[in-house]
């Protein structure tokens, strides 16, 4: 066996693939099968850890760091058979090579995320905060490094050790910070704006300092070598920005919206990433530095950067990047921190790191008159560590600057500082809410209130471009022409994920301040904007688009807070499935959007509507001729009264005829307590809210059940309220008893025994365009016959759920399901702040004379 210069035996090389188990080959003795097993274990461990950590609002990088440590000598690596068979020393070369390749492309993505043009717009306030947030912890890190060098790192080269420690103490993880700000809805607050600007400056300075540290660590033979390495790195940066940047601007300019990009341009770009990495590695700086610099010069505007990210982000972030954390974990031995001295040094490092970053940032922010609470919050935000910290530490360990004990201390420090960021920010900083007088929470107005001149405010939520047409057509029919003005807020829902493209959306939204539709091409976005402009101008409806980017777990808070701040009367949500007009089947199941709907139903500060679009539902109509038929199914109860109030509003439009079907039970049932079960499979978790709804003043929390209770309902009061609500429809019939062709409201009473059969009979009427149905939380007595039946769509209620599940050939009209706001059942959402990220020109009709 060969030996290296130190006299240690080199591990034997591994063949790539085996001949198979049938020929007595153990797959774990060969490089490729072993690498596959290692990758699967890393993915399983990190993803499993991410689930509980996600519930306590921790970024995924925490799970990946902890997973890497657990796989290393600190935990599982103590098992000899595991270490020899799963992560043997001879497999490290391949594992590290693939991990470094993934890291190379990830840093290219980081360069794509960072927009240098925004740095030029950074104000003096953010620059001073960034300078203090770098200088103070850097100096503190140098001071601590002197202590460490005299105790546990005596063999390290002093100068590069000082620089590496200073960089590790002062760095801020820009990608992790951006995700924390987005999840906490702080991006458009003054704290978020300054944090992002200061972190971008910090990121660039950190890479410069890292290059300096790597250059100094290379001075093994002559002090001049460090100077040569540094000058070569500067020459590379100048060459890229002068010679390569114009070429990449031309390449990006060849990309056309809504058309496939020539694969030659993509191939040249990816090859250039590798060449840039090779160039910086050849001059003595790590290869990732070249990939990062090359990513900076690619234009951020236009489709080219988005296409590049889309092609490589999943492979890099899901598959390759966790391998890098695993490699870091295999190098981390927490057991090395076994002495009291090492434990004390760990406490010292954590205290100085947090103190230097927080105090430095706090002082600069406070001098800039930000207030003590905002200043200290900004300090903790800038103290965020993450992948970039691990990169610095791994390079230091590979260059023999950091030993095992120092490396373990610094990894734990990075883990601790990142872990405390979110809880500290949540505890310290709660943006002020704009509380406004808010009384109009339902469409149904009390007869003692004068609502003739009141403004109707709708918050319509859109998840994709397929929701635009049905929403506009519904609002067009509901705008009315006789009495009340209407204001429509459009809230586009975008999911915040761990992908780099998600952060690019956040950056774009923050930079441009305009709503946009996910990955839709620019031409489609323009068509959407033009559609809203035309609708607002022709229909005289004030339209204001907004965008929210958050996780599905928290998106309901954005919706509810927007509704409260804008004093919304009705929130309109799209159904989480879309109909295929060819097959007639529901497609595009979105469990995340479904959970959002369920939580909005539970926490909304106003009435809620769910629009189930079947593709050929109600169409816009501005003529005076009656050519649209809308039906309201009235069984009784608060939700049905809200549905009828919405129907009355639509009946004010000259192009809409309203049918009101009032259903009366054939006999009054004695059973008033009703339970309707969901399907046997568990559709939602207990926390999602659907199985915890109680539909009277009595509470119930049966997991997996959709339950409403009618025991405490005062039927006399309910009947009186129902009759008052029906008076308008009955009065129209009395005025024109024999002229159904010209009347705007048609009233009909039907005596029934089965409400589902009655609803389906109306739904099959071919002339209907839209059915408006109450969700049925406080049901009529005839609902007792539904006891024991299963619901496929519990969030829609029993009647609308049955109509939605009906075949497309039977029920072809769209549905609008209404739930009336009830203060007795309302559960307040978590206090937070939604970001209104619309730009002025996106407000289609100026809000003159009305409050926002």
C-alpha positions in Angstrom: 0.0 0.0 0.0 1.3 3.4 -0.9 2.2 5.9 1.8 2.1 9.7 1.8 4.9 12.1 2.9 3.7 12.0 6.5 4.1 8.2 6.7 0.4 7.5 6.9 -1.1 4.8 4.7 -3.3 6.1 1.8 -6.7 4.5 1.6 -7.1 2.1 -1.3 -9.1 3.4 -4.2 -12.6 2.1 -5.0 -13.9 0.7 -8.2 -16.9 2.6 -9.6 -19.5 -0.1 -9.9 -19.9 -3.7 -8.7 -20.6 -6.9 -10.6 -23.7 -7.5 -8.6 -24.6 -9.4 -5.4 -25.1 -12.6 -7.5 -21.3 -12.6 -8.1 -20.5 -12.1 -4.4 -19.8 -8.4 -4.7 -20.9 -6.2 -1.8 -22.3 -3.0 -3.3 -21.0 -1.0 -0.4 -17.4 -1.8 -1.4 -17.9 0.2 -4.6 -18.0 3.9 -5.1 -21.2 4.5 -7.0 -23.6 2.2 -4.9 -22.0 3.5 -1.7 -22.4 7.1 -2.8 -26.1 6.4 -3.6 -26.6 5.0 -0.1 -24.8 7.9 1.5 -26.9 10.4 -0.4 -30.2 8.7 0.5 -29.3 8.7 4.2 -28.3 12.3 4.1 -31.6 13.3 2.5 -33.7 11.3 4.8 -32.0 12.6 8.0 -32.1 16.3 6.9 -35.7 16.2 5.7 -36.8 14.3 8.8 -35.2 17.0 11.0 -36.7 19.8 8.9 -40.3 18.8 9.8 -40.2 19.5 13.6 -37.8 22.5 13.1 -40.2 24.0 10.6 -42.9 24.1 13.2 -40.8 26.3 15.4 -40.0 28.7 12.5 -36.4 27.6 12.0 -34.8 27.8 8.5 -33.9 24.5 6.8 -30.2 25.2 7.1 -30.5 24.4 10.8 -31.8 20.9 10.0 -29.0 20.4 7.5 -26.3 21.5 9.9 -27.7 19.3 12.7 -28.2 16.4 10.3 -24.6 16.6 9.2 -23.4 16.6 12.9 -25.5 13.6 13.7 -24.1 11.6 10.8 -20.5 12.5 11.8 -18.3 11.4 14.7 -20.3 13.3 17.2 -23.2 10.8 17.1 -23.6 7.9 14.6 -19.9 8.0 13.7 -19.1 6.6 17.1 -20.6 3.3 15.9 -17.6 1.5 14.4 -19.6 -0.7 11.9 -21.5 2.3 10.7 -18.4 4.4 10.1 -16.6 1.5 8.3 -19.5 0.5 6.1 -21.5 3.7 5.4 -18.9 6.5 5.6 -15.5 4.8 5.2 -12.5 7.1 4.8 -11.9 5.9 1.3 -15.3 7.3 0.2 -14.5 10.8 1.3 -12.8 11.9 -1.9 -15.9 11.2 -4.1 -18.3 12.6 -1.5 -16.3 15.8 -1.0 -15.9 16.2 -4.8 -19.6 16.0 -5.5 -20.4 18.2 -2.5 -17.9 20.9 -3.7 -19.4 20.7 -7.2 -22.8 21.3 -5.7 -21.5 24.1 -3.6 -19.9 25.7 -6.7 -23.2 25.9 -8.4 -25.0 27.1 -5.3 -22.6 30.0 -4.9 -23.3 30.8 -8.5 -27.0 30.9 -7.6 -26.1 33.2 -4.6 -24.3 35.5 -7.1 -27.5 35.5 -9.2 -29.6 36.5 -6.2 -27.4 39.4 -5.2 -28.1 42.5 -7.3 -25.1 44.8 -7.3 -27.2 47.6 -8.7 -29.1 47.8 -5.5 -25.9 48.4 -3.6 -25.4 51.7 -5.4 -28.8 52.7 -4.1 -27.9 51.8 -0.5 -28.4 54.9 1.7 -25.9 56.2 4.2 -27.9 54.8 7.0 -27.6 51.2 5.8 -24.0 51.7 4.9 -23.1 52.9 8.3 -25.0 50.0 9.9 -23.2 47.5 7.6 -19.8 49.0 8.4 -20.4 48.8 12.1 -21.9 45.3 11.8 -18.7 44.2 10.1 -16.0 46.2 11.9 -17.0 45.6 15.6 -17.4 41.8 15.3 -14.3 41.5 13.2 -12.2 43.3 15.8 -13.9 41.2 18.5 -13.1 38.0 16.5 -9.5 39.0 16.2 -9.4 39.5 20.0 -10.9 36.1 20.7 -8.6 34.5 18.2 -5.6 35.6 20.2 -7.1 33.8 23.2 -7.8 30.7 21.2 -4.4 30.7 19.6 -2.7 30.7 23.0 -4.9 27.8 24.3 -6.2 25.3 21.8 -4.8 26.5 18.5 -1.2 26.9 19.2 0.0 25.2 16.0 -2.0 27.4 13.6 -0.3 30.1 11.5 -1.2 33.2 13.4 -2.0 35.7 10.7 -4.4 33.6 8.6 -5.9 32.3 11.8 -6.7 35.9 12.9 -8.3 36.8 9.5 -10.3 33.5 9.3 -11.7 34.1 12.8 -12.5 37.7 12.1 -14.4 36.8 8.9 -16.3 34.0 10.7 -17.3 36.4 13.5 -18.4 39.2 11.2 -20.2 37.4 8.3 -24.0 37.5 7.8 -25.8 34.8 5.8 -27.7 36.8 3.2 -29.9 33.9 1.8 -30.9 32.8 5.3 -31.6 36.4 6.4 -33.8 37.0 3.4 -35.9 33.9 4.2 -36.3 34.8 7.8 -37.4 38.3 6.9 -39.9 37.0 4.3 -41.4 34.5 6.7 -41.7 37.1 9.4 -43.3 39.6 6.9 -40.6 42.2 7.6 -39.3 42.7 4.1 -41.1 45.9 3.5 -40.7 47.3 7.0 -37.9 49.8 7.7 -36.1 47.1 9.7 -36.3 44.6 6.8 -35.3 47.1 4.2 -32.2 48.2 6.1 -31.3 44.6 7.1 -31.4 43.5 3.4 -29.3 46.4 2.2 -26.8 46.0 5.0 -26.6 42.2 4.6 -25.9 42.6 0.8 -23.0 45.0 1.6 -21.8 42.6 4.3 -22.0 39.7 1.9 -19.7 41.3 -0.7 -17.2 42.5 2.0 -17.2 39.0 3.5 -16.2 37.4 0.2 -13.4 39.9 -0.2 -12.1 39.2 3.3 -12.4 35.4 2.7 -10.3 35.8 -0.5 -7.7 37.6 1.6 -7.8 34.9 4.3 -7.3 32.2 1.7 -4.4 34.1 0.1 -2.7 34.5 3.5 -3.2 30.9 4.3 -1.3 30.0 1.1 1.9 31.7 2.2 3.8 28.5 3.1 7.0 29.1 1.2 7.3 32.9 0.8 5.3 35.9 2.0 5.2 37.1 -1.6 3.0 34.2 -2.5 0.1 35.6 -0.5 0.5 38.9 -2.5 0.6 37.0 -5.8 -2.6 35.1 -4.9 -4.4 38.3 -3.8 -3.4 40.2 -6.9 -4.4 37.3 -9.2 -7.8 37.3 -7.5 -8.2 41.0 -8.1 -7.2 40.6 -11.7 -9.7 37.8 -12.2 -12.5 40.0 -10.8 -11.5 42.9 -13.0 -11.4 40.6 -16.1 -14.8 39.2 -15.4 -16.5 42.6 -14.9 -14.7 44.2 -17.9 -14.6 41.4 -20.5 -17.1 38.8 -19.4 -20.0 41.0 -18.2 -20.7 42.6 -21.7 -20.7 39.1 -23.2 -23.2 37.8 -20.7 -25.4 40.9 -21.1 -25.5 40.1 -24.9 -26.3 36.4 -24.1 -29.1 37.4 -21.7 -30.5 39.7 -24.3 -31.0 36.8 -26.7 -33.6 35.3 -24.4 -37.1 36.2 -25.4 -40.1 36.1 -23.0 -42.4 33.1 -23.4 -40.0 31.3 -25.8 -37.5 28.5 -25.1 -33.9 29.7 -24.6 -31.3 28.3 -27.0 -29.6 25.5 -25.1 -26.2 26.6 -26.5 -26.4 29.8 -24.3 -27.3 27.7 -21.3 -24.4 25.2 -22.0 -21.9 28.1 -22.4 -23.1 29.7 -19.2 -22.8 26.5 -17.1 -19.4 25.8 -18.7 -18.3 29.3 -17.7 -19.3 28.6 -14.1 -16.9 25.7 -14.1 -14.1 27.6 -15.9 -14.4 30.5 -13.4 -14.1 28.0 -10.5 -11.1 26.4 -12.2 -9.5 29.8 -12.7 -9.8 30.9 -9.0 -8.7 27.5 -7.8 -5.6 27.7 -10.1 -4.5 31.0 -8.6 -4.8 29.8 -5.1 -8.3 31.0 -4.1 -11.2 28.5 -3.6 -13.2 27.6 -6.7 -16.4 28.8 -5.3 -15.1 32.4 -5.4 -15.0 32.3 -9.2 -18.5 30.9 -9.5 -19.8 33.6 -7.1 -18.2 36.4 -9.1 -19.4 35.0 -12.4 -23.0 34.9 -11.0 -22.7 38.6 -10.1 -22.2 39.7 -13.7 -25.3 37.9 -15.2 -28.2 40.4 -15.6 -30.9 40.0 -13.1 -33.6 41.5 -15.3 -35.2 39.5 -18.1 -36.0 35.7 -18.3 -32.4 34.4 -18.7 -31.4 34.5 -15.0 -34.8 33.0 -14.0 -34.4 30.2 -16.5 -30.9 29.4 -15.3 -32.1 29.2 -11.7 -35.1 27.0 -12.7 -32.8 24.5 -14.4 -30.3 24.0 -11.7 -31.8 25.0 -8.3 -33.6 21.8 -7.4 -30.7 19.5 -8.2 -28.3 21.8 -6.3 -30.4 22.7 -3.2 -32.2 19.4 -2.8 -29.5 16.8 -3.7 -26.0 18.3 -3.7 -26.1 20.9 -0.9 -27.1 18.5 1.9 -24.1 16.5 1.0 -21.9 19.5 1.8 -23.5 19.8 5.2 -22.9 16.0 5.7 -19.2 16.5 4.8 -19.0 19.3 7.3 -20.6 17.1 9.9 -18.2 14.3 9.2 -15.4 16.8 10.1 -17.2 18.0 13.2 -16.5 16.1 16.5 -18.3 17.7 19.3 -16.6 15.3 21.6 -13.4 17.4 21.0 -15.0 20.0 23.3 -14.6 17.7 26.3 -12.6 19.8 28.8 -13.8 22.6 31.0 -11.4 24.9 29.1 -13.0 24.1 25.8 -16.5 24.6 27.2 -15.5 28.0 28.6 -14.0 29.0 25.2 -17.3 27.9 23.5 -19.2 30.2 25.8 -16.7 33.0 25.2 -17.0 32.6 21.4 -20.8 32.6 21.4 -20.9 35.6 23.7 -18.4 37.6 21.8 -20.0 36.7 18.4 -23.5 37.7 19.5 -22.3 40.7 21.5 -20.0 42.1 18.8 -22.6 41.8 16.0 -25.6 42.9 18.1 -23.8 45.7 19.9 -22.1 47.0 16.8 -25.3 47.0 14.7 -27.4 48.4 17.6 -25.0 51.3 18.2 -25.0 52.3 14.5 -28.8 51.9 14.2 -29.5 53.8 17.4 -27.2 56.7 16.3 -29.3 56.8 13.1 -32.4 57.3 15.3 -34.1 54.0 14.7 -35.2 53.4 18.3 -33.8 50.9 20.7 -36.3 48.1 19.9 -35.7 48.3 16.1 -32.0 48.7 16.6 -31.6 45.6 18.7 -33.8 43.6 16.4 -31.6 44.6 13.5 -28.6 43.4 15.5 -30.0 39.9 15.9 -31.0 39.8 12.3 -27.5 40.7 11.2 -26.2 38.0 13.5 -27.6 35.3 11.3 -25.1 32.7 10.2 -25.6 29.7 7.9 -24.0 28.1 4.9 -21.5 30.9 4.2 -20.2 30.5 7.7 -19.7 26.8 7.2 -17.9 27.5 3.9 -15.5 29.8 5.7 -14.9 27.2 8.5 -14.4 24.3 6.0 -11.9 26.2 4.0 -10.0 27.1 7.1 -10.0 23.5 8.2 -8.9 22.3 4.8 -6.1 24.8 4.8 -4.9 23.6 8.2 -5.8 26.9 9.8 -8.4 25.5 12.1 -7.9 22.3 14.1 -10.7 19.9 15.2 -11.5 21.6 18.5 -11.6 25.1 17.1 -13.7 23.9 14.1 -16.3 22.2 16.4 -16.6 25.3 18.6 -17.2 27.5 15.6 -19.8 25.2 14.0 -21.8 25.1 17.3 -21.5 28.9 17.4 -22.9 29.2 13.9 -25.8 26.8 14.8 -26.6 28.7 18.0 -26.6 32.2 16.5 -28.9 31.1 13.6 -31.2 29.2 15.9 -31.9 32.2 18.2 -32.5 34.7 15.4 -36.2 33.9 14.7 -37.4 33.6 18.3 -35.5 36.8 19.3 -37.0 38.7 16.4 -40.5 37.4 17.2 -40.1 38.4 20.8 -38.5 41.8 20.2 -40.2 43.3 17.2 -43.9 43.3 16.5 -44.7 45.9 13.8 -47.5 48.2 14.7 -50.9 47.4 13.4 -53.1 50.0 11.8 -56.3 49.6 13.7 -59.2 51.3 12.0 -62.9 51.4 12.8 -64.4 48.3 11.3 -68.1 47.6 11.5 -69.1 46.3 8.0 -68.0 42.7 8.3 -70.9 41.1 6.5 -73.0 41.6 3.4 -76.2 41.2 5.3 -76.9 44.6 6.9 -79.0 45.1 10.0 -82.4 46.6 9.3 -81.6 49.3 11.8 -78.5 50.4 9.9 -78.6 52.6 6.8 -76.4 50.8 4.2 -77.6 52.5 1.1 -74.5 54.6 0.6 -71.9 52.3 2.3 -69.0 51.0 0.2 -68.7 47.3 -0.4 -65.1 46.1 -0.1 -64.0 42.7 -1.5 -60.7 41.0 -1.1 -60.3 38.6 -4.0 -57.4 36.1 -3.7 -55.7 34.8 -6.8 -53.3 31.8 -6.8 -52.6 31.7 -10.5 -53.6 33.3 -13.8 -56.5 30.7 -14.2 -58.3 32.5 -11.3 -58.3 35.9 -13.0 -61.2 35.5 -15.4 -63.8 34.0 -13.0 -62.9 36.5 -10.3 -63.3 39.5 -12.6 -66.6 38.1 -14.0 -68.0 37.5 -10.5 -67.1 41.0 -9.4 -68.5 42.5 -12.6 -71.9 40.8 -11.8 -71.7 41.9 -8.1 -70.8 45.5 -8.6 -74.4 46.6 -8.9 -75.5 49.8 -10.6 -78.2 51.3 -8.2 -76.7 52.0 -4.9 -73.4 51.1 -3.2 -69.9 51.7 -4.7 -67.5 48.7 -4.8 -63.8 48.5 -4.1 -61.8 45.4 -5.0 -58.5 44.4 -3.6 -56.7 41.7 -5.4 -54.2 39.7 -3.3 -51.9 37.4 -5.3 -50.8 34.4 -3.2 -47.2 33.2 -3.8 -45.6 30.4 -1.8 -42.3 31.1 -0.1 -40.0 28.1 -0.4 -36.4 27.3 0.2 -35.5 27.6 -3.5 -33.3 30.4 -4.7 -36.0 31.4 -7.2 -38.3 32.2 -4.3 -35.8 34.6 -2.9 -35.4 36.2 -6.4 -39.2 36.8 -6.4 -38.9 38.4 -3.0 -36.0 40.6 -4.2 -37.9 41.5 -7.4 -41.0 42.4 -5.5 -39.0 44.4 -3.0 -37.0 46.2 -5.8 -39.9 46.9 -8.2 -42.8 47.0 -5.8 -45.3 45.6 -8.2 -47.5 42.5 -8.2 -46.6 39.7 -10.6 -47.8 36.2 -11.2 -45.1 33.6 -10.2 -43.3 32.2 -13.2 -45.8 33.6 -15.7 -44.1 35.1 -18.8 -44.1 38.9 -19.1 -46.6 38.9 -21.9 -49.1 37.0 -19.8 -48.5 39.4 -16.9 -49.1 42.4 -19.1 -52.4 40.8 -20.3 -53.5 40.4 -16.7 -52.7 44.0 -15.9 -54.4 45.2 -19.0 -57.5 43.1 -18.1 -57.7 44.7 -14.7 -57.2 48.1 -16.1 -60.0 47.7 -18.6 -62.3 46.2 -16.0 -61.6 49.0 -13.5 -62.2 51.7 -16.1 -65.2 50.3 -17.8 -67.0 49.0 -14.7 -66.0 52.0 -12.4 -64.7 49.7 -9.8 -61.6 50.7 -7.8 -59.1 47.9 -8.2 -55.9 47.7 -6.1 -53.5 44.7 -6.7 -51.3 43.4 -3.9 -48.9 40.5 -3.5 -48.0 38.3 -0.5 -45.1 35.9 -0.4 -45.3 33.5 2.6 -45.4 29.9 3.5 -48.8 28.1 3.1 -48.7 27.5 6.9 -48.8 31.3 7.6 -50.5 32.6 4.4 -53.9 32.9 6.1 -52.5 35.5 8.4 -51.6 37.7 5.5 -55.1 37.3 4.1 -56.9 38.0 7.4 -54.7 41.0 8.3 -55.2 42.5 4.8 -58.9 42.1 5.3 -58.8 43.8 8.6 -56.6 46.7 7.5 -58.6 47.3 4.4 -61.9 46.9 6.2 -63.1 44.1 3.9 -66.7 42.9 3.8 -66.1 39.6 2.0 -63.0 37.6 1.2 -63.3 35.6 -2.0 -61.0 32.6 -2.2 -60.5 30.3 -5.2 -61.3 26.6 -4.9 -58.1 24.6 -4.6 -58.9 22.5 -7.7 -59.5 23.4 -11.3 -61.9 21.7 -13.7 -60.7 20.1 -16.9 -63.4 21.2 -19.5 -62.6 18.3 -21.7 -62.7 15.4 -19.2 -65.0 17.2 -16.8 -62.7 16.1 -13.9 -61.2 18.1 -11.1 -57.4 18.5 -11.5 -54.5 20.4 -9.9 -55.0 19.4 -6.3 -53.2 21.9 -4.0 -53.1 20.7 -0.4 -51.3 23.9 0.6 -54.0 26.1 -0.8 -56.7 23.9 0.8 -55.1 24.4 4.2 -55.0 28.1 3.6 -58.7 28.1 2.8 -59.5 26.1 5.9 -57.6 28.5 8.2 -59.1 31.6 6.6 -62.6 30.2 7.2 -61.6 29.8 10.9 -59.8 33.2 11.4 -61.3 35.6 8.9 -62.5 38.9 10.4 -65.4 39.1 7.9 -67.5 36.9 5.7 -65.8 34.5 3.4 -66.7 33.2 -0.1 -65.2 30.2 -1.9 -65.6 30.4 -5.7 -65.8 27.0 -7.4 -65.2 27.7 -11.1 -66.4 25.1 -13.6 -65.1 27.0 -16.6 -68.4 27.9 -18.1 -69.9 29.8 -15.2 -71.1 33.4 -15.1 -69.8 35.7 -17.7 -69.5 39.5 -17.6 -72.4 41.5 -18.8 -72.8 45.2 -19.1 -75.9 45.4 -21.2 -79.4 46.0 -19.9 -80.7 42.8 -21.3 -81.1 39.9 -18.9 -78.8 37.1 -20.1 -77.4 35.7 -16.8 -79.2 33.5 -14.3 -78.0 33.3 -10.7 -79.7 31.1 -8.1 -79.6 31.2 -4.3 -80.4 28.0 -2.4 -82.0 29.1 0.9 -82.4 26.5 3.6 -82.1 29.0 6.5 -79.4 30.1 8.8 -76.8 32.8 8.9 -74.7 31.5 6.0 -77.7 31.2 3.8 -78.8 34.8 4.7 -75.3 36.0 3.7 -75.6 34.1 0.4 -79.0 35.7 -0.2 -77.5 39.2 0.5 -74.9 38.5 -2.1 -77.6 37.4 -4.5 -79.5 40.7 -3.9 -76.4 42.6 -4.7 -76.0 40.8 -8.0 -79.6 41.3 -8.8 -78.9 45.1 -8.9 -77.0 44.5 -12.2 -79.3 44.8 -15.2 -77.7 41.8 -16.9 -78.5 39.4 -14.0 -81.7 37.6 -13.1 -81.8 36.1 -9.5 -83.7 33.0 -8.6 -84.3 32.5 -4.9 -85.3 28.9 -4.0 -86.6 28.7 -0.4 -86.7 25.1 0.8 -89.2 24.1 3.5 -89.1 20.7 5.3 -92.0 18.3 4.7 -92.0 17.6 8.4 -90.2 19.1 11.3 -87.6 16.6 12.5 -87.2 15.9 16.2 -83.4 15.4 15.9 -81.6 18.6 16.1 -78.0 17.4 16.7 -76.4 16.5 13.4 -73.0 15.1 12.6 -71.6 14.7 9.1 -68.3 12.8 8.8 -65.5 13.4 6.4 -64.1 10.6 4.3 -62.3 7.9 6.1 -58.9 9.1 4.9 -57.6 12.0 7.0 -57.8 15.0 4.8 -56.3 17.6 7.2 -54.4 17.8 10.4 -56.0 18.9 13.7 -54.3 22.2 13.5 -55.8 23.0 10.0 -59.0 24.1 11.6 -61.6 22.3 9.6 -62.3 19.5 12.1 -62.3 22.0 14.9 -65.2 24.2 13.7 -68.2 24.3 16.0 -71.2 25.6 14.3 -73.0 27.1 17.3 -72.0 28.6 20.6 -71.0 25.2 21.7 -67.4 24.1 20.9 -66.3 20.7 19.6 -62.9 19.3 18.6 -63.4 15.9 17.1 -60.3 15.1 15.0 -61.2 14.0 11.5 -64.9 15.0 11.7 -66.9 17.8 10.1 -69.4 18.5 12.8 -72.1 21.1 13.4 -74.4 21.3 16.4 -77.9 22.6 16.3 -78.9 22.0 20.0 -78.5 25.6 21.1 -80.1 27.3 18.1 -83.1 29.5 18.9 -85.4 28.4 16.0 -87.9 31.2 16.6 -85.2 33.8 16.3 -83.6 32.1 13.2 -87.0 31.9 11.5 -87.7 35.5 12.1 -84.3 36.5 10.7 -84.9 34.3 7.7 -88.3 35.8 7.0 -86.9 39.4 7.2 -84.2 38.5 4.7 -86.7 36.9 2.3 -89.0 39.9 2.3 -87.3 41.6 -0.6 -87.7 38.6 -2.9 -91.3 38.1 -1.8 -92.1 41.7 -2.4 -90.7 41.5 -6.0 -93.0 38.6 -6.7 -96.0 40.5 -5.3 -95.2 43.4 -7.6 -94.9 41.3 -10.8 -96.7 38.0 -10.0 -97.2 36.8 -13.6 -94.2 38.4 -15.4 -91.2 36.2 -14.8 -89.6 37.2 -18.0 -88.9 40.8 -16.9 -88.6 40.6 -13.1 -85.1 40.8 -11.7 -85.8 38.5 -8.8 -87.8 35.2 -9.0 -88.9 33.7 -5.7 -90.0 30.1 -5.4 -90.8 27.9 -2.4 -90.3 24.1 -2.4 -91.3 21.6 0.2 -88.6 18.9 0.3 -87.5 15.9 2.4 -83.9 15.5 1.1 -81.9 18.8 0.8 -79.2 17.2 -1.3 -81.6 16.0 -3.9 -83.3 19.4 -3.9 -80.0 21.2 -4.4 -78.9 18.8 -7.2 -82.3 19.3 -8.9 -81.6 23.1 -9.1 -78.0 22.6 -10.0 -79.0 20.6 -13.1 -81.0 23.5 -14.5 -79.3 24.2 -17.8 -80.0 28.0 -17.8 -78.1 28.6 -14.6 -74.7 30.3 -14.7 -74.0 30.5 -10.9 -75.3 28.9 -7.8 -74.9 30.8 -4.5 -75.0 28.6 -1.4 -74.5 29.1 2.3 -71.8 26.9 4.0 -74.4 25.8 6.5 -72.6 26.2 9.9 -76.0 26.9 11.7 -78.2 24.7 9.6 -81.9 24.4 9.1 -83.7 21.6 10.8 -84.1 19.6 7.6 -80.3 19.0 7.6 -80.9 16.3 10.2 -81.5 13.8 7.4 -77.8 14.2 6.4 -76.6 12.6 9.6 -73.9 10.0 9.0 -73.1 11.0 5.4 -69.6 11.5 4.3 -68.2 14.7 2.8 -65.6 14.9 0.1 -65.1 18.7 0.5 -65.9 19.6 4.2 -64.7 23.2 3.7 -67.6 23.8 1.3 -70.3 22.4 3.6 -72.7 19.6 2.9 -74.8 21.3 0.1 -72.0 22.9 -1.9 -69.8 19.9 -1.3 -72.4 17.6 -2.9 -72.8 20.0 -5.9 -69.0 20.2 -6.4 -68.7 16.4 -6.3 -71.5 16.0 -8.8 -70.5 15.0 -12.4 -69.8 17.8 -14.8 -72.5 16.5 -17.1 -75.1 17.0 -14.3 -74.0 20.3 -12.7 -72.3 22.7 -15.1 -72.7 26.0 -13.3 -70.2 27.6 -11.1 -70.6 27.8 -7.3 -70.1 30.5 -4.7 -70.1 29.3 -1.1 -70.6 32.0 1.5 -69.8 31.9 5.2 -71.1 34.8 7.3 -68.9 36.3 9.9 -69.9 35.4 13.4 -68.1 37.1 16.3 -69.1 34.1 18.6 -67.2 31.7 16.4 -64.4 33.9 15.2 -60.9 33.0 16.3 -58.5 35.9 16.1 -55.4 35.4 14.0 -51.8 35.9 15.3 -50.9 39.6 15.4 -48.6 40.4 12.5 -48.1 42.7 9.6 -48.9 42.1 6.0 -46.9 43.8 3.4 -48.8 45.9 0.9 -46.4 45.6 -2.0 -48.3 47.2 -4.8 -46.8 50.0 -6.8 -48.8 53.2 -7.6 -49.4 52.4 -11.3 -50.8 49.0 -10.3 -53.7 50.7 -8.6 -56.0 50.6 -11.6 -58.5 53.2 -10.4 -57.1 55.9 -8.1 -58.6 55.8 -4.6 -59.9 59.3 -4.7 -62.2 60.3 -1.9 -62.0 56.9 -0.1 -59.8 55.6 2.6 -57.4 52.8 1.6 
